[in-house]
Amino acid sequence: MPLFATIWFLSVATCIYMVLIDDLPGDVDKWIGMFALATTKMMWSDLKRWVALRKSSKTDSSKGSI
């Protein structure tokens, strides 16, 4: 999970940098923006899957202990 958070933070920081400074030449800013958007979408789906797995493991362990 820390790796996912690190990658997501870097992609968001890149987006903020692009919006505030936006001095990158030509298509470089477009490609970085596409990478940041794709990374954010991927991290969001991984985060939802991780939360669902955590919830299911907690309910399974509580059922087993009863």
Secondary structure, DSSP 8 states (H G I E B T S, - for coil): -HHHHHHHHHHHHHHHHHHHT----TTHHHHHHHHHHHHHHHHHHHHHHHHHHHHHHHHHHHHHH-
